[in-house]
Amino acid sequence: MKDSVVVMRVSAMRVYLNHVGYRIIEGPLQAPGQRDIVTFRVEMQREHCTYVQRFDVQRTRQGGWMVADVHIEQIPSPAKPCGGQTSGN
């Protein structure tokens, strides 16, 4: 993947995941059929809304953890209030 594509994708994630506070409400939960992946459900607080977002993290060979999926397609648009809580499933 070209560097410019990576920068563009990370920039989009940064905009969508911008928040003023957060709280882990559930997890770690074992992902079905994925022994090295666990899921967390996180309450994300923006200035004008709160929603629950799912994050999948994966165990690395060295024993650390990295974010495997932020499920960006489920995040409410940062351009408008999200109208209450949405499910991060």
Number of C-alpha atoms within 10 A of each C-alpha: 5 6 8 8 10 11 11 11 11 11 12 12 15 11 12 16 19 13 15 11 11 15 11 14 12 12 14 15 12 14 15 9 7 9 10 13 21 20 21 19 20 18 21 21 18 17 11 12 17 21 19 23 25 22 20 20 19 19 15 11 8 6 7 9 14 11 13 14 13 17 14 16 9 14 20 21 13 16 8 9 13 16 11 10 15 16 12 20 10
